[in-house]
């Protein structure tokens, strides 16, 4: 499987606590921070939960 480049585009201030924990579990801390994660069902599920805060790109 490939990799995903995940960027936090919106702040988690005002987000519900579950979403804040999900963003932290993805490895994102500050706005505009970026991480690369493996593309697997667990990561895809986390991304789907907080998709309104993220920008996701697939890396080949």
C-alpha positions as CSV (number, residue, x, y, z in Angstrom):
1,X,0.0,0.0,0.0
2,X,1.0,3.6,-0.5
3,X,1.5,6.5,1.9
4,X,-0.8,9.4,2.8
5,X,0.4,13.0,3.3
6,X,-2.0,14.5,6.0
7,X,-2.0,18.2,6.8
8,X,-4.0,19.8,9.6
9,X,-5.7,22.8,7.9
10,X,-8.2,23.9,10.6
11,X,-7.6,24.4,14.3
12,X,-9.0,21.9,16.8
13,X,-10.1,24.7,19.1
14,X,-13.8,24.2,19.6
15,X,-13.7,20.7,18.3
16,X,-15.2,17.9,20.4
17,X,-12.7,16.1,22.6
18,X,-12.9,12.8,20.6
19,X,-11.9,14.7,17.4
20,X,-9.0,16.4,19.2
21,X,-7.7,13.0,20.4
22,X,-8.0,11.6,16.8
23,X,-6.0,14.4,15.4
24,X,-3.3,13.9,18.0
25,X,-3.3,10.2,17.3
26,X,-2.6,10.9,13.7
27,X,0.5,12.8,14.9
28,X,-0.7,16.3,14.1
29,X,-0.3,19.0,16.7
30,X,-0.4,22.5,15.2
31,X,-2.2,24.0,12.3
32,X,-0.4,23.4,9.0
33,X,1.6,20.6,10.4
34,X,2.1,17.6,8.1
35,X,2.7,13.9,8.6
36,X,3.1,10.9,6.4
37,X,1.2,7.8,7.4
38,X,0.8,4.4,5.8
39,X,-2.4,3.9,3.9
40,X,-4.5,1.4,5.8
41,X,-8.1,1.0,7.0
42,X,-7.4,2.3,10.5
43,X,-5.8,5.5,9.3
44,X,-8.6,5.9,6.6
45,X,-11.2,5.6,9.4
46,X,-9.4,8.3,11.5
47,X,-9.2,10.6,8.5
48,X,-12.9,10.1,7.7
49,X,-13.8,11.1,11.3
50,X,-12.0,14.4,11.1
51,X,-12.0,15.1,7.4
52,X,-13.4,18.6,7.9
53,X,-10.1,19.6,9.6
54,X,-7.6,17.9,7.2
55,X,-6.2,17.9,3.7
56,X,-5.1,14.5,2.5
57,X,-2.9,13.7,-0.5
58,X,-1.9,10.2,-1.7
59,X,1.9,9.6,-2.3
60,X,2.9,6.9,-4.7
